[in-house]
Amino acid sequence: MGLHERGSFVIVTTAANTLVAQVHSRMPAVLGREREVAWLAGDDPAGLLGPVPAEVMTSTAVGSRVNDPANDDPSLIAPLAQTQWW
C-alpha cells in the first residue's frame, strides 16, 4: 500500500526565515511555482526547497486555543488585540 492510499503526507522543514525565526527555528519548506516542474522531474530537492522570503509573508498573533486539535472553528485565526500578545 502506498502513502497516497493511506492518506499520509509529510511536511518537509527548513531553517526559518527572519520572520518565522521570531517564534521558531524551523518552518515548512515551500516549493515555489517556478520550481514545481523541476521537483516533479526529480531534480535535486536540496536546491529546490528553502524558506519563503520573509518579505512576502506577514504574521498575526492568535490565541492559544489554536494549539488544541479539539478546537476547529474560524475564531482560531482571529487576530488578537495587541494588548493580548504574550
C-alpha positions in Angstrom: 0.0 0.0 0.0 1.5 3.4 -1.0 1.4 6.6 1.0 -1.4 8.0 -1.1 -3.6 5.0 -0.4 -3.2 5.5 3.3 -3.8 9.2 3.2 -0.4 10.1 4.6 1.8 13.0 4.0 4.9 14.7 5.2 5.9 18.3 5.9 9.5 19.0 4.9 11.1 21.7 7.1 13.9 24.1 6.6 15.6 26.8 8.6 13.2 29.6 9.5 13.4 32.9 7.6 13.8 36.1 9.7 10.0 36.5 10.3 9.4 32.9 11.5 12.6 32.8 13.5 10.9 35.2 15.9 8.8 32.2 17.1 10.6 29.0 15.9 13.9 27.9 14.4 12.2 25.8 11.6 9.5 26.3 9.1 7.8 24.4 6.3 9.9 24.3 3.1 7.8 25.9 0.4 8.2 24.9 -3.2 7.7 27.9 -5.4 5.6 27.6 -8.5 8.7 28.2 -10.7 10.3 25.1 -9.2 7.4 22.7 -9.4 8.4 21.3 -12.8 12.0 20.6 -11.6 10.6 18.9 -8.4 8.4 16.6 -10.5 11.2 15.9 -12.9 13.2 14.5 -10.0 15.8 17.3 -9.8 17.9 17.6 -6.6 15.5 18.6 -3.9 18.2 20.3 -1.8 18.4 23.1 -4.4 14.7 23.4 -4.7 13.4 23.7 -1.2 14.0 26.6 1.2 12.3 29.2 3.3 9.9 31.6 1.8 11.5 35.1 1.8 10.2 37.0 4.9 9.3 39.9 2.7 6.4 38.0 1.1 4.9 36.9 4.5 3.0 38.5 7.3 2.5 37.4 10.9 -0.5 37.7 13.1 -0.7 36.8 16.8 -3.6 34.4 17.5 -4.9 32.9 20.8 -3.6 29.8 22.4 -6.7 27.8 21.5 -5.1 27.2 18.2 -2.7 24.7 19.9 -5.6 22.2 20.8 -6.7 20.0 17.9 -10.1 19.6 19.5 -10.7 23.2 18.6 -11.8 23.7 15.0 -13.6 27.0 14.2 -12.9 30.3 12.4 -12.1 32.1 15.6 -8.8 30.3 15.9 -7.2 32.6 13.3 -8.8 35.8 14.5 -6.1 38.3 15.3 -5.5 39.1 19.0 -5.6 42.7 20.1 -2.1 43.9 20.6 -2.7 44.1 24.4 -3.3 40.3 24.4 0.0 39.3 23.0 2.0 37.1 25.3 
